[in-house]
Amino acid sequence: MMDLKNKVVLVTGASSGIGKEAAIAFAKKQSKVILTYNKTKKGGEEALEECKKYSQAVLLKLDITNENEIRKVVNDIIKEFGRIDILVNNAGIVNVKHFIKQTFKEIESEISTDLTGHIKMTSAVLPIMHKQNEGMIINVASIAGKSPSDEIVTYCAAKYGLRGFTQSLAIELPKNIKTYCVNPGYTATRMTDYEGISPGKVAEIIVKAAEEKLNKKSGDDVDIEDYVE
């Protein structure tokens, strides 16, 4: 098992929902937490203050579709902390409508945020983990990446892709750098009008995955429905 105390943990999309709760859960384990937000700075600041009750934490602006912002955030973290032990790729969006009604802009936005952005974040962080000779990437996908659904066609495509990325990356990675794909079901966040299971429950499983308490091998799915009633 991994002791999370003093581990440097980067959580994207940490201003609300699963990301916020994951950041707080890592802080409670005394990890050094970097929270990122894109548009909701106030939510990010609230999450930061909660994290600071338990551990060192910082808040950074990050649009994961912007390559310059990705590089700046990673560089800023290395300047302050010298390493990144765990990357939690969590930021995401969804457009709920029939695919035929989606615009090209909406399609591009969803794929850029829910898939390409996570791939680029991982690309930016992996050289650091290779240099450290250890690290972990936790990709927050969705059960929609395993079970197709109408009205979220592009979202499903992105999440299926994120699972494929996780599984393929695991084959390439050295054994001391691991990656997992966490798949929540219906979760009480803005995406679902706050219906579903608590994002705090999802965060608990993310932390357990990081601690390697789930008996999973690198590349595996972590389906939240297997761990909550």
C-alpha positions as CSV (number, residue, x, y, z in Angstrom):
1,M,0.0,0.0,0.0
2,M,1.0,3.6,-0.6
3,D,1.3,6.1,2.3
4,L,-0.1,9.3,0.9
5,K,1.4,11.6,3.5
6,N,3.5,14.3,1.8
7,K,2.7,13.0,-1.7
8,V,2.3,15.8,-4.2
9,V,-1.2,15.3,-5.7
10,L,-2.5,17.3,-8.7
11,V,-6.3,17.3,-9.1
12,T,-7.8,18.9,-12.1
13,G,-11.3,20.3,-12.0
14,A,-11.2,20.7,-8.3
15,S,-13.6,23.6,-7.8
16,S,-16.7,21.4,-7.4
17,G,-18.1,17.9,-7.4
18,I,-15.8,14.9,-7.5
19,G,-12.6,16.9,-8.0
20,K,-13.3,19.1,-5.0
21,E,-14.1,16.1,-2.8
22,A,-11.1,14.2,-4.0
23,A,-8.8,17.1,-3.3
24,I,-10.2,17.4,0.3
25,A,-9.9,13.6,0.8
26,F,-6.2,13.7,-0.3
27,A,-5.6,16.6,2.1
28,K,-7.1,14.6,4.9
29,K,-4.4,12.0,4.2
30,Q,-1.8,14.9,4.6
31,S,-0.9,14.9,0.9
32,K,0.3,18.2,-0.6
33,V,-2.6,19.1,-2.9
34,I,-2.7,21.2,-6.0
35,L,-6.2,22.1,-7.0
36,T,-7.1,23.6,-10.4
37,Y,-10.1,25.5,-11.6
38,N,-11.1,26.9,-14.9
39,K,-14.1,29.1,-14.6
40,T,-15.3,28.7,-11.1
41,K,-12.6,30.4,-9.0
42,K,-14.9,30.9,-6.0
43,G,-15.6,27.2,-5.8
44,G,-11.8,26.6,-6.1
45,E,-11.1,29.0,-3.3
46,E,-13.7,27.3,-1.0
47,A,-12.2,23.9,-1.8
48,L,-8.7,25.3,-1.1
49,E,-9.6,26.6,2.3
50,E,-11.1,23.3,3.3
51,C,-7.9,21.5,2.1
52,K,-5.7,23.9,4.1
53,K,-7.4,22.7,7.3
54,Y,-5.5,19.4,6.9
55,S,-2.4,19.9,4.7
56,Q,-0.5,22.2,2.4
57,A,-2.5,23.2,-0.7
58,V,-2.4,25.6,-3.5
59,L,-5.0,26.7,-6.2
60,L,-4.0,27.3,-9.8
61,K,-6.0,28.4,-12.9
62,L,-6.0,25.7,-15.6
63,D,-8.0,25.2,-18.8
64,I,-6.9,21.7,-19.8
65,T,-7.7,22.5,-23.4
66,N,-5.0,25.2,-23.4
67,E,-1.5,23.7,-23.9
68,N,0.3,26.9,-22.6
69,E,-1.7,26.7,-19.4
70,I,-0.9,23.0,-19.0
71,R,2.8,23.7,-19.3
72,K,2.6,26.7,-16.9
73,V,0.8,24.7,-14.2
74,V,3.2,21.8,-14.4
75,N,6.2,24.1,-14.3
76,D,4.8,26.1,-11.3
77,I,4.2,22.9,-9.4
78,I,7.8,21.7,-10.0
79,K,9.2,25.1,-8.9
80,E,7.2,24.9,-5.6
81,F,7.2,21.2,-4.8
82,G,9.9,19.6,-7.0
83,R,7.8,16.7,-8.0
84,I,4.3,15.3,-8.9
85,D,3.5,12.0,-7.4
86,I,-0.2,11.6,-8.4
87,L,-2.2,13.1,-11.2
88,V,-6.0,12.9,-11.0
89,N,-7.4,13.8,-14.4
90,N,-10.9,14.8,-13.3
91,A,-12.0,18.0,-15.2
92,G,-14.9,17.4,-17.5
93,I,-18.0,18.7,-19.2
94,V,-21.1,17.2,-20.8
95,N,-23.8,18.4,-23.2
96,V,-27.0,16.5,-22.8
97,K,-28.8,16.6,-26.1
98,H,-29.4,14.4,-29.1
99,F,-26.2,14.1,-31.2
100,I,-27.9,15.4,-34.3
101,K,-28.4,18.7,-32.5
102,Q,-24.9,19.1,-31.3
103,T,-22.8,21.8,-33.0
104,F,-19.2,21.2,-34.2
105,K,-18.1,23.6,-31.5
106,E,-19.9,21.6,-28.8
107,I,-18.4,18.3,-30.1
108,E,-14.9,19.8,-30.2
109,S,-15.3,21.2,-26.7
110,E,-16.4,17.9,-25.2
111,I,-13.7,15.9,-26.8
112,S,-11.0,18.5,-26.0
113,T,-12.0,18.6,-22.3
114,D,-13.0,15.0,-21.6
115,L,-10.4,13.2,-23.6
116,T,-7.6,15.2,-25.3
117,G,-7.1,17.4,-22.3
118,H,-6.4,14.4,-20.0
119,I,-4.1,12.9,-22.6
120,K,-2.1,16.2,-22.8
121,M,-2.0,16.6,-19.0
122,T,-0.6,13.1,-18.8
123,S,1.9,13.8,-21.5
124,A,3.1,16.9,-19.6
125,V,3.4,15.1,-16.2
126,L,4.9,11.7,-17.3
127,P,8.4,12.9,-18.0
128,I,8.6,14.1,-14.3
129,M,7.3,10.7,-13.1
130,H,9.9,8.9,-15.3
131,K,12.6,11.1,-13.7
132,Q,11.3,10.3,-10.3
133,N,11.1,6.7,-11.2
134,E,7.6,6.5,-9.7
135,G,4.1,8.0,-10.0
136,M,0.4,7.4,-10.6
137,I,-2.2,8.7,-13.0
138,I,-5.8,8.3,-12.1
139,N,-8.2,9.1,-14.9
140,V,-11.8,9.8,-13.9
141,A,-13.9,8.5,-16.7
142,S,-17.5,7.3,-16.3
143,I,-19.7,4.2,-16.4
144,A,-20.8,5.9,-19.7
145,G,-17.4,4.8,-21.0
146,K,-18.6,1.2,-20.6
147,S,-22.4,1.4,-21.2
148,P,-23.6,3.4,-24.2
149,S,-26.4,5.9,-23.7
150,D,-28.4,8.3,-25.9
151,E,-28.2,12.1,-25.5
152,I,-24.6,11.9,-24.3
153,V,-23.1,10.3,-27.4
154,T,-20.0,12.5,-27.6
155,Y,-19.5,12.2,-23.9
156,C,-19.6,8.4,-24.1
157,A,-17.1,8.5,-27.0
158,A,-14.7,10.6,-24.9
159,K,-15.0,8.3,-21.9
160,Y,-14.6,5.1,-23.9
161,G,-11.5,6.7,-25.4
162,L,-10.2,7.6,-21.9
163,R,-10.5,4.0,-20.8
164,G,-8.6,2.9,-24.0
165,F,-6.0,5.4,-23.2
166,T,-5.6,4.2,-19.7
167,Q,-5.3,0.5,-20.7
168,S,-2.9,1.2,-23.5
169,L,-0.7,3.5,-21.5
170,A,-0.4,0.9,-18.8
171,I,1.2,-1.4,-21.2
172,E,3.9,1.2,-22.0
173,L,4.6,2.4,-18.5
174,P,7.3,1.0,-16.3
175,K,5.9,-1.0,-13.3
176,N,6.6,1.8,-10.8
177,I,4.3,4.2,-12.7
178,K,0.7,3.1,-12.5
179,T,-2.5,4.2,-14.0
180,Y,-6.2,3.5,-13.2
181,C,-9.5,4.4,-14.7
182,V,-12.2,5.4,-12.2
183,N,-15.7,5.0,-13.5
184,P,-18.4,6.7,-11.5
185,G,-22.1,6.2,-12.3
186,Y,-24.8,8.7,-11.7
187,T,-23.2,11.2,-9.2
188,A,-24.7,14.2,-7.4
189,T,-22.8,17.0,-9.3
190,R,-23.8,19.9,-11.5
191,M,-23.7,17.5,-14.5
192,T,-26.7,15.5,-13.0
193,D,-28.5,18.4,-11.3
194,Y,-27.2,16.9,-8.0
195,E,-28.9,13.6,-8.3
196,G,-27.1,10.3,-7.6
197,I,-24.5,9.1,-5.2
198,S,-22.4,11.5,-3.2
199,P,-19.2,12.8,-4.9
200,G,-17.6,12.2,-1.5
201,K,-18.1,8.5,-1.9
202,V,-16.4,8.6,-5.3
203,A,-13.5,10.6,-3.8
204,E,-13.1,7.9,-1.1
205,I,-12.6,5.2,-3.8
206,I,-10.2,7.4,-5.7
207,V,-8.1,7.7,-2.6
208,K,-8.2,4.0,-2.0
209,A,-7.1,3.4,-5.6
210,A,-4.2,5.8,-4.9
211,E,-3.3,3.9,-1.7
212,E,-3.5,0.7,-3.8
213,K,-6.0,-0.9,-1.5
214,L,-8.3,-2.2,-4.2
215,N,-6.2,-5.1,-5.5
216,K,-6.1,-3.6,-9.0
217,K,-3.3,-3.8,-11.6
218,S,-2.2,-0.9,-13.7
219,G,-4.7,-0.1,-16.5
220,D,-7.6,-1.6,-14.7
221,D,-11.1,-0.1,-14.4
222,V,-12.3,1.0,-10.9
223,D,-16.1,0.9,-11.2
224,I,-17.6,2.9,-8.3
225,E,-20.7,0.8,-8.4
226,D,-18.7,-2.1,-7.2
227,Y,-17.8,-0.3,-3.9
228,V,-21.0,1.5,-3.0
229,E,-24.4,0.1,-2.2
